[in-house]
Amino acid sequence: MDFRESKISMSRYILRYKAPGTKPQQDLLRIREAAGVKILDESPRMLLVEGDDEKIKGLRNDLSDWLVTPEVQISVPDTRYRIKRPIE
């Protein structure tokens, strides 16, 4: 089997805890132990995770106090000044 054929589609998602208080340790443990899901970054109320779409959708159904959204990358516009006409 070719490496490209066996590669699983990995996507990044942002998980935001929407209930009051801190993130429950039970939820964090469930996310960390989920096969095919890796935590890339963590803040007090959010997680950046990478994993198989189906696994993350399964977590979404299990974690009712979490908002799960796909990561969207936005390119920064080039703000450098440009010369409109050649200098004579």
MIDRENMI-667295 format. One record per residue (C-alpha): residue in one letter; x negated, y negated, z negated. Coordinates in Angstrom, 1 decimal. Each point is the difference from the previous one (the first is absolute). Example, Ala and Ser with C-alpha at 12.3 -4.5 7.8 and 13.67 -1.06 7.14 Angstrom:
{midren A, {-12.3, 4.5, -7.8}},
{midren S, {-1.4, -3.4, 0.7}},
end
This chain:
{midren M, {0.0, 0.0, 0.0}},
{midren D, {-1.3, -3.4, 0.9}},
{midren F, {-0.6, -2.6, -2.7}},
{midren R, {2.3, -2.5, 1.7}},
{midren E, {2.9, 2.5, 0.0}},
{midren S, {-0.3, 0.8, -3.7}},
{midren K, {-0.2, -3.7, -1.1}},
{midren I, {3.0, -1.0, -2.1}},
{midren S, {1.5, -3.4, 0.6}},
{midren M, {-1.0, -2.1, -3.0}},
{midren S, {1.7, -3.3, -0.7}},
{midren R, {-0.4, -2.6, -2.7}},
{midren Y, {2.9, -1.1, -2.3}},
{midren I, {0.4, -2.5, -2.7}},
{midren L, {1.8, 1.3, -3.1}},
{midren R, {1.4, -2.8, -2.3}},
{midren Y, {1.4, 0.7, -3.4}},
{midren K, {3.2, -2.0, -0.1}},
{midren A, {1.3, 0.8, -3.6}},
{midren P, {-1.0, -2.2, -2.9}},
{midren G, {-3.1, 1.0, -2.0}},
{midren T, {-3.1, 1.9, 1.1}},
{midren K, {-0.2, 2.9, 2.4}},
{midren P, {1.0, 3.3, -1.7}},
{midren Q, {-2.9, 2.4, -0.4}},
{midren Q, {2.2, 2.9, 1.1}},
{midren D, {0.6, -1.7, 3.3}},
{midren L, {-3.7, -0.7, 0.5}},
{midren L, {-0.8, 3.6, -0.8}},
{midren R, {2.6, 1.2, 2.5}},
{midren I, {-1.5, -2.3, 2.7}},
{midren R, {-3.6, 1.0, -0.8}},
{midren E, {0.9, 3.8, 0.1}},
{midren A, {2.0, -0.2, 3.3}},
{midren A, {-1.8, 2.0, 2.6}},
{midren G, {-1.0, -2.0, 3.0}},
{midren V, {0.3, -3.4, -1.8}},
{midren K, {-3.0, -2.1, -1.1}},
{midren I, {0.1, -3.2, -2.0}},
{midren L, {-2.3, -2.5, 1.6}},
{midren D, {0.6, -3.0, -2.2}},
{midren E, {1.9, -0.8, -3.2}},
{midren S, {1.3, -3.2, -1.7}},
{midren P, {2.2, -0.4, -3.0}},
{midren R, {3.3, 0.5, 1.9}},
{midren M, {-1.1, 1.3, 3.4}},
{midren L, {-1.9, 2.9, 1.7}},
{midren L, {-1.4, 0.2, 3.5}},
{midren V, {0.2, 3.6, 1.0}},
{midren E, {-1.0, 2.0, 3.1}},
{midren G, {1.6, 3.2, 1.0}},
{midren D, {2.2, 2.1, 2.2}},
{midren D, {3.3, -1.8, 0.8}},
{midren E, {2.1, 3.0, -1.1}},
{midren K, {-1.7, 0.2, -3.4}},
{midren I, {0.4, -3.7, -0.6}},
{midren K, {3.7, 0.2, 1.0}},
{midren G, {0.4, 2.8, -2.5}},
{midren L, {-1.6, -2.1, -2.7}},
{midren R, {2.4, -2.9, 0.9}},
{midren N, {2.9, 2.3, -0.7}},
{midren D, {-1.4, 1.1, -3.4}},
{midren L, {-1.1, -3.5, -1.3}},
{midren S, {3.2, -2.1, -0.2}},
{midren D, {-1.7, -3.0, -1.8}},
{midren W, {-2.6, -0.4, 2.8}},
{midren L, {0.3, -1.9, 3.2}},
{midren V, {-1.8, 1.7, 2.8}},
{midren T, {-1.0, -2.0, 3.1}},
{midren P, {-2.4, 0.7, 2.9}},
{midren E, {-3.1, -2.1, 0.0}},
{midren V, {0.0, -2.7, 2.7}},
{midren Q, {-3.3, -1.5, 1.1}},
{midren I, {0.1, -3.5, 1.4}},
{midren S, {-2.9, -1.4, 1.9}},
{midren V, {-1.3, -3.4, -1.1}},
{midren P, {0.3, -2.6, 2.8}},
{midren D, {-3.2, -1.6, 1.4}},
{midren T, {0.0, -3.6, -1.3}},
{midren R, {-3.2, -1.1, 1.6}},
{midren Y, {0.1, -3.2, 2.1}},
{midren R, {-0.4, 0.5, 3.7}},
{midren I, {-1.3, -2.4, 2.6}},
{midren K, {2.8, -0.7, 2.5}},
{midren R, {-2.3, -1.3, 2.7}},
{midren P, {-3.7, 0.1, 0.7}},
{midren I, {-2.1, -2.7, -1.6}},
{midren E, {-1.4, -2.3, 2.7}},
end
